[in-house]
Amino acid sequence: MSNAPGSFIWYELMTTDADAAAKFYGAVVGWKIGPRPEAPGAQDYRMIARDDGGNAGGVLQLTPDMQKGGARPLWLGYLSTSDVGASVEAIEADGGRSVMRTTLPVGEIAMLTDPMGAPFYVMKPVPPPGRPEAVSEVFDPKASQRVRWNELASADLTRAKGFYAKHFGFEFNEVMGMGAMGDYCFIDHAGVRVGAIMQKPAESPHGEWVFYFGVDSVAEAQRAIEANGGAVTMGAHEVPGGDWIVVATDPQGAPFGVVGPQGT
């Protein structure tokens, strides 16, 4: 696909209850997530459908064996690469860790962690038939029902910036001070501001990526989160640029955010 290397090209929710996740995110974001695949023995992997007919990502039902191996409810991002093997080798040499690697009909993927332990995927996708220049549109900084912001809270901000700059071409051209919370370092990639990296708060158990989904009303989304078993960890507040955000966890414990107009 023609996305620049290092672009976010897919998002995946790993969850212990895909049916409950479908109901929750349908209420909060408006997505439609289908039932379990009917094919005998098929992995329970479901597409996340947007109202415009496109996909926002996928949902992976964690098996008991996956959970025994340490997998937990979490949103993960896929970063594009032209060579999965070379990316894995370079990331491992730089202190990252390879978790798994496989080839699927849609492309070659590898799950890795950065040197501080934050998990993510790299992927070399196979373009859709007849569309060699197809572009992933799961990330859009302005659209509803897509990821609009990618935020990493890292256990080592300085090292994280160097790591993602080296391997994915992230640039850090602007910093916003947050007082005692430290610097909020904006990520620019291929001419677009895609998110930010900050130091992980000491009280947070994990350093990980959190993705913010576009909604038409943050106030309405917060009510839906609370009414459907989620937990708000940071209530609605305005951010630079005029948008509003809420940070939360879904009923299975996966962190996420929503972003958009305040609404009513």
C-alpha positions in Angstrom: 0.0 0.0 0.0 1.2 3.5 -0.6 1.2 4.8 3.0 4.6 6.2 4.0 6.7 3.7 6.0 6.1 4.2 9.7 2.4 5.2 9.1 -0.3 3.8 11.4 -2.2 1.5 9.0 -4.4 -0.7 11.3 -5.7 -0.8 14.9 -6.6 -3.9 16.8 -8.5 -4.5 20.1 -7.4 -7.5 22.0 -10.2 -8.4 24.4 -11.5 -11.1 26.7 -15.1 -10.6 25.5 -15.6 -9.6 21.8 -19.4 -9.6 22.1 -19.4 -7.2 25.0 -16.8 -5.0 23.2 -19.1 -4.8 20.2 -21.9 -3.6 22.3 -19.7 -1.1 24.2 -18.0 0.5 21.2 -21.2 0.6 19.3 -22.7 2.7 22.0 -19.6 4.9 22.5 -18.2 5.4 19.0 -21.0 4.1 16.7 -19.0 1.2 15.2 -20.6 -2.0 14.1 -18.7 -5.1 15.1 -20.2 -8.4 13.8 -20.7 -11.8 15.5 -18.2 -14.5 15.9 -17.1 -16.1 12.6 -19.1 -19.2 11.9 -16.4 -21.2 10.2 -15.4 -24.2 12.4 -12.1 -23.7 14.1 -11.7 -20.1 12.7 -10.0 -17.6 14.9 -12.4 -15.2 16.4 -11.4 -12.0 14.6 -13.9 -9.4 13.7 -13.8 -6.3 11.5 -14.9 -2.9 13.0 -17.2 -1.2 10.5 -17.7 2.5 10.2 -21.0 4.2 9.1 -19.4 5.1 5.8 -18.8 1.5 4.9 -15.0 1.5 5.7 -13.2 -0.4 8.4 -11.8 1.2 11.5 -9.7 -1.9 12.6 -10.3 -5.3 14.0 -11.2 -7.2 17.3 -9.3 -10.2 18.4 -10.9 -12.5 21.0 -8.2 -13.6 23.4 -8.1 -17.3 23.9 -7.3 -18.8 27.4 -3.8 -19.8 26.1 -3.2 -16.2 25.0 -4.2 -15.0 28.4 -2.0 -17.5 30.1 0.9 -16.2 28.0 0.3 -12.7 29.3 -2.0 -11.2 26.7 -4.5 -8.7 28.2 -7.2 -6.4 26.9 -5.4 -3.6 25.0 -5.6 -1.6 21.8 -2.5 -2.0 19.5 -1.4 -0.1 16.5 0.1 -1.4 13.3 3.0 0.6 11.8 3.8 0.0 8.1 7.2 -1.3 6.9 8.5 -2.4 3.6 10.5 -5.2 5.1 9.2 -7.0 8.3 12.3 -9.1 8.7 14.6 -6.1 8.5 12.4 -4.1 10.9 12.4 -7.0 13.5 16.1 -7.4 13.3 16.8 -3.7 13.7 14.3 -3.3 16.5 15.7 -6.2 18.4 19.3 -4.9 18.0 18.0 -1.6 19.5 16.6 -3.1 22.6 13.1 -4.1 21.4 11.7 -7.6 21.7 10.0 -9.8 19.1 6.8 -11.4 20.4 5.4 -13.1 17.3 5.7 -13.1 13.5 3.4 -14.5 10.9 2.2 -14.2 7.3 -1.5 -13.8 6.7 -3.5 -13.3 3.4 -3.6 -9.5 4.2 0.2 -9.3 4.7 3.2 -10.1 6.9 3.1 -8.9 10.5 5.2 -9.0 13.6 4.3 -8.1 17.2 7.1 -6.3 19.0 7.7 -4.2 22.1 9.9 -1.1 22.1 12.9 -1.1 24.5 10.6 0.1 27.4 8.1 -2.7 26.8 5.3 -0.9 24.9 3.7 -3.3 22.4 2.9 -2.6 18.8 2.8 -4.4 15.4 4.8 -3.8 12.2 3.1 -4.8 8.9 3.9 -5.2 5.3 0.4 -5.3 3.8 -0.8 -7.0 0.7 -2.8 -4.4 -1.4 -6.4 -5.3 -2.2 -6.8 -7.0 -5.7 -6.6 -4.4 -8.5 -5.7 -1.6 -6.1 -1.8 -1.6 -5.8 -1.8 2.1 -4.6 -4.6 1.6 -2.0 -4.1 3.8 1.1 -5.1 2.8 4.7 -7.6 5.3 6.1 -8.0 4.0 9.6 -6.1 7.1 10.9 -7.5 10.5 10.1 -6.8 13.5 12.4 -10.2 15.1 11.6 -12.7 12.3 11.0 -15.3 10.6 13.3 -15.1 6.8 13.8 -11.4 6.8 13.0 -8.4 7.1 15.2 -7.6 10.8 15.4 -4.6 10.7 17.8 -1.9 8.3 18.8 -0.4 8.8 22.2 2.4 6.9 23.9 3.1 7.2 27.6 6.7 5.8 27.9 8.8 4.8 30.8 11.7 6.6 29.1 10.6 9.6 27.1 14.1 10.4 25.7 14.8 6.9 24.6 11.3 6.5 23.1 11.7 9.6 21.0 15.0 8.3 19.6 13.6 4.8 19.0 10.6 5.8 17.0 12.5 8.5 15.1 15.1 5.9 14.1 12.8 3.1 13.1 9.6 4.8 11.9 10.6 8.3 10.8 8.8 10.2 13.6 9.8 13.8 14.0 9.5 15.9 17.1 9.2 19.5 16.1 7.2 21.0 18.9 6.9 20.4 22.7 4.2 21.5 25.1 5.1 21.7 28.8 2.7 20.1 31.2 4.1 21.3 34.5 4.9 18.4 36.9 3.8 15.9 34.2 6.7 16.9 32.0 6.9 17.5 28.3 4.2 16.5 25.7 6.2 15.9 22.6 4.2 16.1 19.4 4.8 13.5 16.6 5.0 14.6 13.0 5.1 12.0 10.3 5.0 12.4 6.6 3.8 16.0 7.0 1.0 15.2 9.4 0.8 15.6 13.2 -0.3 12.1 14.3 0.0 12.1 18.1 2.5 12.6 20.9 4.9 10.9 23.3 5.1 11.8 27.0 6.7 10.3 30.1 4.6 7.6 31.8 3.2 8.7 35.2 4.8 6.8 38.0 1.5 5.5 39.2 0.6 3.9 35.8 1.4 0.2 35.7 2.2 0.0 32.0 3.8 2.2 29.4 1.7 1.8 26.3 0.0 3.4 23.3 -3.4 4.9 23.8 -5.6 5.7 20.7 -8.2 8.4 20.6 -11.3 7.7 18.5 -13.2 10.5 16.8 -16.7 11.2 18.0 -19.3 13.8 17.2 -20.0 14.7 20.9 -17.5 14.0 23.7 -20.1 14.7 26.3 -22.4 12.1 24.8 -19.5 9.6 24.5 -18.7 10.1 28.1 -22.3 9.3 29.1 -22.2 6.2 26.9 -18.9 5.1 28.5 -20.3 5.4 32.0 -23.7 3.8 31.1 -22.2 0.8 29.4 -19.7 -0.4 32.0 -16.6 1.6 31.1 -14.6 3.7 33.5 -13.6 7.3 32.9 -10.0 7.9 34.0 -9.9 11.6 32.8 -13.2 13.5 32.3 -14.0 15.7 29.5 -11.7 18.7 29.0 -10.6 21.0 26.2 -7.2 20.5 24.5 -5.2 22.9 22.4 -7.0 23.4 19.1 -10.5 23.5 20.5 -11.3 19.8 20.6 -12.3 18.0 23.8 -11.1 14.6 25.0 -12.1 11.9 27.5 -9.7 9.1 28.6 -11.3 5.8 29.7 -11.1 2.0 29.9 -13.6 -0.3 28.4 -15.4 -2.9 30.5 -12.7 -5.5 29.9 -9.9 -3.0 30.9 -8.5 -1.7 27.6 -7.5 2.0 27.8 -8.7 4.3 25.0 -9.7 7.9 24.4 -12.3 9.8 22.5 -11.8 13.2 20.8 -14.1 15.7 19.1 -16.5 18.6 19.8 -17.7 19.1 23.4 -21.3 18.5 22.4 -24.1 18.4 24.9 
